[in-house]
């Protein structure tokens, strides 16, 4: 807070929070400044700056989430083929069992 007007200090703070996967902590700090500034009519420039930093944190968090996103792993075609053949064999076995039980009555 002492060096609020120092853009490099904000960048370092945000980068440190990002490196430690604590962007939520940084967002909470900026939200506090916004709430305090709105409630007590503090420096409008500080509140506006906090809003901009909060928006940039949101973008960073979304980018980090996107980077962690994985595409679903699809089974290999041979695995699908064996699964289908297995289901077919089970179905035929069930039909054969039903037919034998009817014939043996």
LUMTI-759408 format. One record per residue (C-alpha): x negated, y, z; residue in one letter. Coordinates in steps of 0.1 Angstrom, whole numbers. Layout:
<sites>
     c1     c2     c3  type
      X      Y      Z     a
...
</sites>
This chain:
<sites>
     c1     c2     c3  type
      0      0      0     x
    -29     23      7     x
    -40     21    -29     x
     -6     21    -45     x
    -16     43    -74     x
    -45     20    -84     x
    -34     -1   -113     x
    -64    -24   -109     x
    -54    -32    -73     x
    -20    -42    -85     x
    -35    -64   -112     x
    -59    -80    -88     x
    -31    -87    -63     x
     -8   -102    -89     x
    -36   -123   -104     x
    -46   -136    -70     x
    -10   -145    -62     x
     -8   -162    -96     x
    -40   -182    -90     x
    -27   -194    -57     x
      8   -201    -72     x
     23   -176    -49     x
     41   -152    -73     x
     71   -153    -50     x
     51   -137    -22     x
     41   -108    -46     x
     77   -105    -57     x
     89   -103    -21     x
     64    -75    -14     x
     76    -54    -44     x
    112    -61    -35     x
    105    -47      0     x
     91    -15    -16     x
    122    -12    -38     x
    146    -18     -9     x
    128      5     15     x
    125     32    -11     x
    161     30    -21     x
    173     30     16     x
    151     59     27     x
    148     78     -5     x
    111     74     -7     x
     89     84    -36     x
    109     75    -68     x
     77     69    -87     x
     67     42    -62     x
    101     25    -65     x
    100     27   -103     x
     65     12   -103     x
     76    -16    -79     x
    104    -24   -103     x
     80    -26   -133     x
     57    -49   -113     x
     86    -70   -103     x
     97    -74   -139     x
     61    -83   -149     x
     61   -109   -122     x
     93   -124   -135     x
     77   -127   -170     x
     46   -143   -155     x
     66   -168   -135     x
     86   -178   -166     x
     54   -182   -186     x
     39   -204   -159     x
     71   -225   -158     x
     70   -228   -196     x
     34   -240   -195     x
     43   -267   -170     x
     72   -279   -190     x
     67   -313   -206     x
     86   -328   -236     x
    105   -359   -227     x
     85   -391   -235     x
    104   -411   -261     x
     99   -448   -261     x
     79   -463   -289     x
     98   -478   -318     x
     86   -513   -310     x
     99   -510   -274     x
    133   -499   -288     x
    133   -529   -312     x
    126   -554   -284     x
    153   -538   -262     x
    178   -541   -290     x
    168   -577   -297     x
    170   -585   -260     x
    206   -570   -258     x
    216   -590   -289     x
    203   -623   -273     x
    221   -616   -241     x
    253   -609   -260     x
    250   -641   -280     x
    243   -661   -248     x
    274   -646   -232     x
    295   -656   -262     x
    280   -691   -263     x
    287   -695   -225     x
    323   -684   -229     x
    328   -707   -259     x
    314   -737   -240     x
    335   -730   -210     x
    366   -729   -231     x
    357   -761   -250     x
    349   -781   -218     x
    383   -775   -202     x
</sites>
